[in-house]
Amino acid sequence: MTTGSDDDQWMSRALALASQAAAQGEVPVGAVVVLDGREIGAGFNAPISGCDPTAHAEIRALRDAARRVGNYRLSGATLYVTLEPCTMCVGAIVHSRVSRLVYGATEPKAGAVESARRTLDEPHFNWQVECAGGVLADQCSEAISAFFSSRRAAIRRQRQQQQLNSGKGTSAL
């Protein structure tokens, strides 16, 4: 049985992975797969650097876990992810037979667990996933907010610099 402190510990690990994504200019999402109290897979967002639209943190962590255990089915495992998964990732979670999903921040635009959709509640799935949201939600939200705030500031600076540069070399007659 997983306790709240275990959830916090593993979500902290996922947050560390999210920091690695941010350092590479990727949206800071991290994920870790845990089975029997040990990490069996880890990943962070890399769709931009990998030129791979499927390189979400969850997918990369599930792939890593499956390789390590030698089986694509990960029943009994818990997936920790800093942001509520999208539809693609929820599908991968079901197909991999992860038993439990724990996520930090909700994703109002594309979250497929509770926000934009409730995909895991659809009755036709042949696998049920236990879910817990909101674990270290403030820290997970802050990582995303800080990343996009920094990105917006950089874009503003770039536009200001372009305006300054376009004004150089012209003189009023």
C-alpha positions in Angstrom: 0.0 0.0 0.0 1.3 3.4 -0.9 1.1 6.2 1.7 0.8 9.9 1.2 4.5 10.4 2.1 5.4 7.8 -0.5 3.3 9.8 -3.0 5.1 13.0 -2.1 8.5 11.4 -2.4 7.8 10.0 -5.8 6.2 13.2 -7.0 9.3 15.0 -5.9 11.3 12.7 -8.1 9.0 13.5 -11.0 9.5 17.2 -10.3 13.2 16.7 -10.5 12.7 15.1 -13.9 10.5 18.0 -14.9 13.4 20.4 -14.1 15.5 18.4 -16.6 12.9 19.0 -19.3 12.8 22.8 -18.5 16.6 22.9 -18.7 16.3 21.6 -22.3 13.6 24.1 -23.2 10.8 21.6 -23.0 7.6 22.0 -21.1 8.5 20.9 -17.5 6.7 17.6 -17.1 8.3 14.6 -15.4 7.1 11.1 -14.8 8.3 8.1 -12.8 7.0 4.5 -12.7 7.2 2.7 -9.4 6.7 -1.0 -8.7 7.1 -2.6 -5.3 8.6 0.6 -3.8 11.3 1.0 -6.5 11.7 3.1 -9.6 11.4 1.0 -12.7 11.0 3.8 -15.3 11.5 7.6 -15.6 11.0 10.2 -18.3 10.5 13.9 -19.0 9.0 15.8 -21.8 11.1 15.8 -25.0 8.8 16.3 -28.0 10.7 19.4 -29.2 14.2 18.1 -28.8 13.3 14.6 -30.0 11.2 15.8 -32.9 8.6 13.3 -31.6 5.1 14.4 -30.8 4.7 11.2 -28.6 7.7 12.0 -26.4 5.6 13.1 -23.4 7.0 12.4 -20.0 4.4 9.6 -19.3 5.1 7.8 -22.6 8.9 8.0 -22.1 8.6 6.7 -18.5 6.3 3.8 -19.6 8.7 2.8 -22.4 11.6 2.9 -20.0 9.7 0.8 -17.4 8.6 -1.8 -20.0 12.2 -2.2 -21.3 13.6 -2.6 -17.8 11.0 -5.2 -16.7 10.9 -6.9 -20.1 7.1 -6.6 -20.4 4.8 -4.0 -21.8 2.3 -4.8 -19.1 3.0 -3.0 -15.9 0.2 -4.2 -13.7 0.8 -3.4 -10.0 2.9 -0.3 -11.0 2.1 3.3 -10.1 2.8 6.2 -12.5 3.6 9.5 -11.0 3.4 12.5 -13.3 3.6 16.2 -12.5 0.7 17.2 -14.8 -2.6 15.6 -15.5 -2.2 13.3 -18.6 -3.6 14.1 -22.0 -5.7 11.6 -24.0 -2.8 10.0 -25.7 -1.0 9.3 -22.4 -4.2 8.1 -20.7 -4.5 5.6 -23.6 -0.9 4.4 -23.0 -1.6 4.1 -19.3 -4.5 1.8 -19.9 -2.7 -0.3 -22.5 0.3 -0.7 -20.3 -2.0 -1.9 -17.4 -0.6 0.6 -14.9 -2.7 0.0 -11.7 -2.4 3.5 -10.2 -2.0 7.0 -11.6 -0.9 9.9 -9.3 -0.6 13.4 -10.8 0.2 16.8 -9.5 -1.4 19.8 -11.3 -4.5 19.6 -13.3 -4.4 20.6 -17.0 -7.5 22.6 -17.9 -7.0 22.6 -21.6 -6.0 19.0 -22.4 -6.3 17.0 -19.1 -8.0 13.7 -19.9 -8.5 12.5 -16.3 -10.7 15.2 -14.7 -10.3 18.5 -16.5 -11.2 18.6 -20.2 -12.2 14.9 -20.3 -12.8 12.0 -17.9 -11.3 9.4 -20.2 -10.6 6.8 -17.5 -14.4 6.8 -16.6 -15.4 5.5 -20.0 -17.0 2.2 -19.5 -15.6 0.3 -22.5 -12.0 0.1 -21.2 -10.9 -3.4 -20.2 -8.6 -2.1 -17.5 -9.3 0.1 -14.5 -6.8 2.6 -13.2 -7.0 4.0 -9.7 -6.3 7.8 -9.7 -5.1 10.4 -7.2 -4.7 14.0 -8.3 -3.4 17.0 -6.6 -0.2 15.5 -5.1 2.3 18.4 -4.6 -0.1 20.3 -6.9 1.3 23.7 -5.9 4.9 22.8 -6.7 3.8 21.1 -10.0 1.7 24.1 -11.0 4.5 26.5 -10.1 7.0 24.7 -12.3 4.7 25.0 -15.3 3.7 28.6 -14.6 7.3 29.7 -14.1 8.3 28.0 -17.4 5.6 29.8 -19.4 6.1 33.1 -17.7 9.8 32.9 -18.5 9.0 32.0 -22.1 6.6 34.9 -22.5 9.2 37.3 -21.0 11.8 36.1 -23.5 9.4 36.6 -26.4 8.7 40.1 -25.2 12.4 40.9 -25.0 13.0 39.5 -28.4 10.2 41.6 -29.9 11.5 44.7 -28.2 15.0 44.0 -29.5 13.7 43.5 -33.0 11.8 46.8 -32.8 15.0 48.6 -31.6 17.0 47.0 -34.4 14.5 47.9 -37.0 14.6 51.5 -35.9 18.5 51.7 -36.2 20.0 53.0 -39.4 17.0 55.1 -40.3 17.1 58.8 -39.8 14.4 61.4 -39.9 14.7 63.9 -42.7 
